[in-house]
Amino acid sequence: MQRARDRLERALDRLEAAAARVPVLTAERKALAEERDRLARALAQMEAEKAALRQATDAAAHRLDSVIVRTRGALDRTH
């Protein structure tokens, strides 16, 4: 009978210890979710910046091609 009571007390102690960790784990879970959301927003911003840079690079390349064509045309007319 004493063994069963001891086992029950140990089980209750473990249960109380687990219950005490619940708020901590909940807070950690919330913090991790907030960090995940922050990182997702940062990634979305980086993707948008990457797309804008790609568009700007394409536009600059197009302008450079136009300058090269005009320069070649001007050189051909002078020779």
N, CA, C and O atoms as CSV, one atom per row, in Angstrom:
chain,resi,resn,atom,element,x,y,z
A,1,MET,N,N,0.818,-1.178,0.000
A,1,MET,CA,C,0.000,0.000,0.000
A,1,MET,C,C,0.879,1.265,0.000
A,1,MET,O,O,0.592,2.230,-0.708
A,2,GLN,N,N,1.931,1.240,0.791
A,2,GLN,CA,C,2.841,2.382,0.861
A,2,GLN,C,C,3.523,2.604,-0.493
A,2,GLN,O,O,3.715,3.744,-0.916
A,3,ARG,N,N,3.887,1.510,-1.169
A,3,ARG,CA,C,4.529,1.638,-2.490
A,3,ARG,C,C,3.597,2.315,-3.477
A,3,ARG,O,O,4.013,3.191,-4.236
A,4,ALA,N,N,2.354,1.914,-3.464
A,4,ALA,CA,C,1.374,2.505,-4.367
A,4,ALA,C,C,1.195,3.989,-4.049
A,4,ALA,O,O,1.090,4.818,-4.953
A,5,ARG,N,N,1.162,4.314,-2.758
A,5,ARG,CA,C,1.017,5.712,-2.354
A,5,ARG,C,C,2.248,6.520,-2.793
A,5,ARG,O,O,2.108,7.648,-3.267
A,6,ASP,N,N,3.437,5.956,-2.640
A,6,ASP,CA,C,4.663,6.638,-3.069
A,6,ASP,C,C,4.658,6.866,-4.579
A,6,ASP,O,O,5.003,7.945,-5.062
A,7,ARG,N,N,4.259,5.824,-5.313
A,7,ARG,CA,C,4.195,5.966,-6.774
A,7,ARG,C,C,3.181,7.033,-7.162
A,7,ARG,O,O,3.432,7.832,-8.065
A,8,LEU,N,N,2.062,7.050,-6.497
A,8,LEU,CA,C,1.035,8.048,-6.772
A,8,LEU,C,C,1.549,9.455,-6.452
A,8,LEU,O,O,1.289,10.393,-7.206
A,9,GLU,N,N,2.268,9.609,-5.352
A,9,GLU,CA,C,2.819,10.919,-4.995
A,9,GLU,C,C,3.860,11.371,-6.014
A,9,GLU,O,O,3.899,12.544,-6.388
A,10,ARG,N,N,4.704,10.441,-6.462
A,10,ARG,CA,C,5.702,10.780,-7.482
A,10,ARG,C,C,5.013,11.181,-8.793
A,10,ARG,O,O,5.422,12.131,-9.459
A,11,ALA,N,N,3.974,10.445,-9.142
A,11,ALA,CA,C,3.220,10.773,-10.351
A,11,ALA,C,C,2.577,12.153,-10.222
A,11,ALA,O,O,2.575,12.926,-11.179
A,12,LEU,N,N,2.045,12.459,-9.074
A,12,LEU,CA,C,1.449,13.775,-8.843
A,12,LEU,C,C,2.518,14.870,-8.899
A,12,LEU,O,O,2.280,15.949,-9.442
A,13,ASP,N,N,3.681,14.589,-8.343
A,13,ASP,CA,C,4.785,15.553,-8.411
A,13,ASP,C,C,5.168,15.830,-9.864
A,13,ASP,O,O,5.379,16.979,-10.254
A,14,ARG,N,N,5.256,14.757,-10.663
A,14,ARG,CA,C,5.597,14.930,-12.084
A,14,ARG,C,C,4.505,15.727,-12.805
A,14,ARG,O,O,4.791,16.586,-13.640
A,15,LEU,N,N,3.275,15.428,-12.470
A,15,LEU,CA,C,2.150,16.139,-13.077
A,15,LEU,C,C,2.183,17.626,-12.705
A,15,LEU,O,O,1.955,18.486,-13.556
A,16,GLU,N,N,2.463,17.922,-11.448
A,16,GLU,CA,C,2.568,19.323,-11.021
A,16,GLU,C,C,3.724,20.024,-11.714
A,16,GLU,O,O,3.606,21.181,-12.119
A,17,ALA,N,N,4.840,19.323,-11.848
A,17,ALA,CA,C,5.999,19.915,-12.530
A,17,ALA,C,C,5.660,20.191,-13.997
A,17,ALA,O,O,6.025,21.235,-14.539
A,18,ALA,N,N,4.967,19.256,-14.628
A,18,ALA,CA,C,4.572,19.458,-16.031
A,18,ALA,C,C,3.595,20.622,-16.145
A,18,ALA,O,O,3.694,21.431,-17.067
A,19,ALA,N,N,2.666,20.706,-15.223
A,19,ALA,CA,C,1.693,21.802,-15.244
A,19,ALA,C,C,2.385,23.150,-15.048
A,19,ALA,O,O,1.964,24.156,-15.619
A,20,ALA,N,N,3.429,23.167,-14.253
A,20,ALA,CA,C,4.165,24.410,-14.021
A,20,ALA,C,C,4.895,24.860,-15.292
A,20,ALA,O,O,5.127,26.052,-15.490
A,21,ARG,N,N,5.255,23.897,-16.151
A,21,ARG,CA,C,5.970,24.236,-17.392
A,21,ARG,C,C,5.026,24.726,-18.485
A,21,ARG,O,O,5.484,25.349,-19.442
A,22,VAL,N,N,3.735,24.469,-18.376
A,22,VAL,CA,C,2.791,24.835,-19.433
A,22,VAL,C,C,2.846,26.322,-19.761
A,22,VAL,O,O,2.956,26.659,-20.940
A,23,PRO,N,N,2.775,27.233,-18.790
A,23,PRO,CA,C,2.852,28.659,-19.157
A,23,PRO,C,C,4.171,29.019,-19.846
A,23,PRO,O,O,4.193,29.838,-20.765
A,24,VAL,N,N,5.264,28.405,-19.398
A,24,VAL,CA,C,6.567,28.677,-20.011
A,24,VAL,C,C,6.569,28.192,-21.448
A,24,VAL,O,O,7.015,28.901,-22.350
A,25,LEU,N,N,6.070,26.979,-21.663
A,25,LEU,CA,C,6.035,26.433,-23.012
A,25,LEU,C,C,5.094,27.244,-23.898
A,25,LEU,O,O,5.374,27.454,-25.078
A,26,THR,N,N,3.983,27.695,-23.329
A,26,THR,CA,C,3.051,28.520,-24.095
A,26,THR,C,C,3.712,29.831,-24.496
A,26,THR,O,O,3.566,30.281,-25.633
A,27,ALA,N,N,4.428,30.435,-23.578
A,27,ALA,CA,C,5.135,31.680,-23.872
A,27,ALA,C,C,6.215,31.442,-24.931
A,27,ALA,O,O,6.387,32.264,-25.831
A,28,GLU,N,N,6.931,30.344,-24.834
A,28,GLU,CA,C,7.963,30.023,-25.825
A,28,GLU,C,C,7.323,29.793,-27.186
A,28,GLU,O,O,7.841,30.254,-28.203
A,29,ARG,N,N,6.217,29.092,-27.209
A,29,ARG,CA,C,5.522,28.836,-28.472
A,29,ARG,C,C,5.081,30.160,-29.099
A,29,ARG,O,O,5.209,30.348,-30.308
A,30,LYS,N,N,4.564,31.071,-28.281
A,30,LYS,CA,C,4.130,32.372,-28.786
A,30,LYS,C,C,5.322,33.152,-29.327
A,30,LYS,O,O,5.241,33.760,-30.394
A,31,ALA,N,N,6.426,33.131,-28.589
A,31,ALA,CA,C,7.629,33.836,-29.041
A,31,ALA,C,C,8.147,33.252,-30.351
A,31,ALA,O,O,8.554,33.994,-31.244
A,32,LEU,N,N,8.132,31.941,-30.466
A,32,LEU,CA,C,8.581,31.307,-31.708
A,32,LEU,C,C,7.654,31.653,-32.872
A,32,LEU,O,O,8.121,31.886,-33.987
A,33,ALA,N,N,6.357,31.688,-32.622
A,33,ALA,CA,C,5.404,32.058,-33.674
A,33,ALA,C,C,5.627,33.502,-34.118
A,33,ALA,O,O,5.567,33.807,-35.309
A,34,GLU,N,N,5.885,34.389,-33.159
A,34,GLU,CA,C,6.154,35.789,-33.503
A,34,GLU,C,C,7.440,35.899,-34.318
A,34,GLU,O,O,7.501,36.652,-35.290
A,35,GLU,N,N,8.452,35.157,-33.925
A,35,GLU,CA,C,9.726,35.179,-34.666
A,35,GLU,C,C,9.532,34.614,-36.073
A,35,GLU,O,O,10.070,35.153,-37.040
A,36,ARG,N,N,8.763,33.530,-36.184
A,36,ARG,CA,C,8.472,32.948,-37.495
A,36,ARG,C,C,7.761,33.979,-38.376
A,36,ARG,O,O,8.099,34.128,-39.550
A,37,ASP,N,N,6.789,34.682,-37.820
A,37,ASP,CA,C,6.048,35.693,-38.580
A,37,ASP,C,C,6.961,36.840,-38.995
A,37,ASP,O,O,6.874,37.335,-40.118
A,38,ARG,N,N,7.832,37.257,-38.089
A,38,ARG,CA,C,8.777,38.336,-38.403
A,38,ARG,C,C,9.705,37.913,-39.539
A,38,ARG,O,O,9.958,38.683,-40.465
A,39,LEU,N,N,10.210,36.678,-39.460
A,39,LEU,CA,C,11.093,36.187,-40.513
A,39,LEU,C,C,10.357,36.044,-41.840
A,39,LEU,O,O,10.934,36.304,-42.896
A,40,ALA,N,N,9.098,35.635,-41.801
A,40,ALA,CA,C,8.305,35.518,-43.028
A,40,ALA,C,C,8.113,36.891,-43.672
A,40,ALA,O,O,8.198,37.029,-44.892
A,41,ARG,N,N,7.852,37.908,-42.841
A,41,ARG,CA,C,7.708,39.266,-43.376
A,41,ARG,C,C,9.032,39.751,-43.975
A,41,ARG,O,O,9.052,40.366,-45.041
A,42,ALA,N,N,10.127,39.469,-43.282
A,42,ALA,CA,C,11.441,39.883,-43.784
A,42,ALA,C,C,11.753,39.180,-45.105
A,42,ALA,O,O,12.285,39.796,-46.028
A,43,LEU,N,N,11.426,37.907,-45.190
A,43,LEU,CA,C,11.653,37.167,-46.430
A,43,LEU,C,C,10.813,37.733,-47.565
A,43,LEU,O,O,11.304,37.884,-48.683
A,44,ALA,N,N,9.552,38.047,-47.289
A,44,ALA,CA,C,8.683,38.628,-48.315
A,44,ALA,C,C,9.238,39.971,-48.783
A,44,ALA,O,O,9.205,40.278,-49.975
A,45,GLN,N,N,9.745,40.770,-47.847
A,45,GLN,CA,C,10.338,42.056,-48.217
A,45,GLN,C,C,11.582,41.846,-49.070
A,45,GLN,O,O,11.791,42.554,-50.055
A,46,MET,N,N,12.402,40.881,-48.695
A,46,MET,CA,C,13.612,40.599,-49.476
A,46,MET,C,C,13.253,40.124,-50.880
A,46,MET,O,O,13.906,40.507,-51.851
A,47,GLU,N,N,12.220,39.294,-50.991
A,47,GLU,CA,C,11.784,38.822,-52.307
A,47,GLU,C,C,11.297,39.991,-53.157
A,47,GLU,O,O,11.579,40.051,-54.354
A,48,ALA,N,N,10.562,40.923,-52.538
A,48,ALA,CA,C,10.085,42.097,-53.270
A,48,ALA,C,C,11.258,42.957,-53.722
A,48,ALA,O,O,11.274,43.449,-54.851
A,49,GLU,N,N,12.241,43.139,-52.840
A,49,GLU,CA,C,13.428,43.920,-53.200
A,49,GLU,C,C,14.208,43.230,-54.313
A,49,GLU,O,O,14.725,43.888,-55.216
A,50,LYS,N,N,14.290,41.927,-54.249
A,50,LYS,CA,C,14.979,41.166,-55.292
A,50,LYS,C,C,14.288,41.355,-56.637
A,50,LYS,O,O,14.951,41.551,-57.656
A,51,ALA,N,N,12.963,41.298,-56.641
A,51,ALA,CA,C,12.213,41.506,-57.879
A,51,ALA,C,C,12.423,42.926,-58.404
A,51,ALA,O,O,12.581,43.129,-59.607
A,52,ALA,N,N,12.425,43.908,-57.498
A,52,ALA,CA,C,12.639,45.290,-57.922
A,52,ALA,C,C,14.051,45.467,-58.497
A,52,ALA,O,O,14.233,46.158,-59.499
A,53,LEU,N,N,15.032,44.848,-57.868
A,53,LEU,CA,C,16.400,44.923,-58.390
A,53,LEU,C,C,16.517,44.260,-59.753
A,53,LEU,O,O,17.206,44.762,-60.641
A,54,ARG,N,N,15.839,43.130,-59.912
A,54,ARG,CA,C,15.862,42.435,-61.202
A,54,ARG,C,C,15.231,43.326,-62.275
A,54,ARG,O,O,15.750,43.430,-63.386
A,55,GLN,N,N,14.113,43.966,-61.937
A,55,GLN,CA,C,13.454,44.854,-62.891
A,55,GLN,C,C,14.347,46.047,-63.230
A,55,GLN,O,O,14.455,46.432,-64.394
A,56,ALA,N,N,14.983,46.629,-62.219
A,56,ALA,CA,C,15.873,47.764,-62.457
A,56,ALA,C,C,17.080,47.343,-63.297
A,56,ALA,O,O,17.526,48.099,-64.160
A,57,THR,N,N,17.600,46.165,-63.055
A,57,THR,CA,C,18.740,45.663,-63.822
A,57,THR,C,C,18.343,45.434,-65.277
A,57,THR,O,O,19.093,45.775,-66.192
A,58,ASP,N,N,17.167,44.858,-65.486
A,58,ASP,CA,C,16.683,44.638,-66.851
A,58,ASP,C,C,16.499,45.966,-67.585
A,58,ASP,O,O,16.856,46.092,-68.756
A,59,ALA,N,N,15.938,46.954,-66.883
A,59,ALA,CA,C,15.739,48.272,-67.497
A,59,ALA,C,C,17.078,48.916,-67.835
A,59,ALA,O,O,17.237,49.508,-68.902
A,60,ALA,N,N,18.040,48.799,-66.922
A,60,ALA,CA,C,19.365,49.372,-67.176
A,60,ALA,C,C,20.037,48.668,-68.357
A,60,ALA,O,O,20.680,49.319,-69.181
A,61,ALA,N,N,19.892,47.365,-68.441
A,61,ALA,CA,C,20.478,46.622,-69.557
A,61,ALA,C,C,19.833,47.051,-70.877
A,61,ALA,O,O,20.515,47.186,-71.892
A,62,HIS,N,N,18.538,47.261,-70.855
A,62,HIS,CA,C,17.834,47.705,-72.065
A,62,HIS,C,C,18.328,49.086,-72.487
A,62,HIS,O,O,18.571,49.327,-73.670
A,63,ARG,N,N,18.477,49.994,-71.520
A,63,ARG,CA,C,18.986,51.327,-71.835
A,63,ARG,C,C,20.412,51.252,-72.377
A,63,ARG,O,O,20.763,51.969,-73.314
A,64,LEU,N,N,21.224,50.388,-71.789
A,64,LEU,CA,C,22.599,50.230,-72.261
A,64,LEU,C,C,22.619,49.704,-73.688
A,64,LEU,O,O,23.402,50.169,-74.516
A,65,ASP,N,N,21.754,48.730,-73.977
A,65,ASP,CA,C,21.668,48.209,-75.342
A,65,ASP,C,C,21.288,49.316,-76.317
A,65,ASP,O,O,21.824,49.383,-77.423
A,66,SER,N,N,20.356,50.193,-75.907
A,66,SER,CA,C,19.944,51.303,-76.765
A,66,SER,C,C,21.105,52.258,-77.019
A,66,SER,O,O,21.287,52.726,-78.143
A,67,VAL,N,N,21.886,52.546,-75.990
A,67,VAL,CA,C,23.048,53.430,-76.141
A,67,VAL,C,C,24.058,52.801,-77.091
A,67,VAL,O,O,24.629,53.488,-77.938
A,68,ILE,N,N,24.279,51.500,-76.953
A,68,ILE,CA,C,25.241,50.814,-77.828
A,68,ILE,C,C,24.771,50.885,-79.277
A,68,ILE,O,O,25.566,51.154,-80.178
A,69,VAL,N,N,23.482,50.645,-79.502
A,69,VAL,CA,C,22.948,50.692,-80.867
A,69,VAL,C,C,23.095,52.098,-81.443
A,69,VAL,O,O,23.528,52.260,-82.583
A,70,ARG,N,N,22.735,53.118,-80.657
A,70,ARG,CA,C,22.857,54.495,-81.145
A,70,ARG,C,C,24.318,54.853,-81.418
A,70,ARG,O,O,24.631,55.508,-82.412
A,71,THR,N,N,25.211,54.415,-80.521
A,71,THR,CA,C,26.636,54.711,-80.708
A,71,THR,C,C,27.170,54.041,-81.961
A,71,THR,O,O,27.920,54.657,-82.718
A,72,ARG,N,N,26.795,52.785,-82.195
A,72,ARG,CA,C,27.243,52.092,-83.405
A,72,ARG,C,C,26.694,52.792,-84.638
A,72,ARG,O,O,27.404,52.954,-85.631
A,73,GLY,N,N,25.437,53.206,-84.579
A,73,GLY,CA,C,24.843,53.932,-85.718
A,73,GLY,C,C,25.574,55.226,-85.974
A,73,GLY,O,O,25.822,55.586,-87.124
A,74,ALA,N,N,25.922,55.929,-84.916
A,74,ALA,CA,C,26.640,57.196,-85.090
A,74,ALA,C,C,28.018,56.938,-85.646
A,74,ALA,O,O,28.489,57.688,-86.501
A,75,LEU,N,N,28.676,55.893,-85.179
A,75,LEU,CA,C,30.008,55.581,-85.695
A,75,LEU,C,C,29.943,55.166,-87.150
A,75,LEU,O,O,30.814,55.536,-87.938
A,76,ASP,N,N,28.925,54.403,-87.521
A,76,ASP,CA,C,28.783,53.979,-88.921
A,76,ASP,C,C,28.567,55.182,-89.823
A,76,ASP,O,O,29.066,55.201,-90.949
A,77,ARG,N,N,27.837,56.183,-89.358
A,77,ARG,CA,C,27.576,57.375,-90.188
A,77,ARG,C,C,28.829,58.230,-90.330
A,77,ARG,O,O,28.965,58.950,-91.319
A,78,THR,N,N,29.733,58.170,-89.384
A,78,THR,CA,C,30.940,59.004,-89.468
A,78,THR,C,C,32.013,58.343,-90.294
A,78,THR,O,O,32.942,59.022,-90.730
A,79,HIS,N,N,31.928,57.063,-90.526
A,79,HIS,CA,C,32.981,56.370,-91.294
A,79,HIS,C,C,32.563,56.112,-92.684
A,79,HIS,O,O,33.326,55.540,-93.462
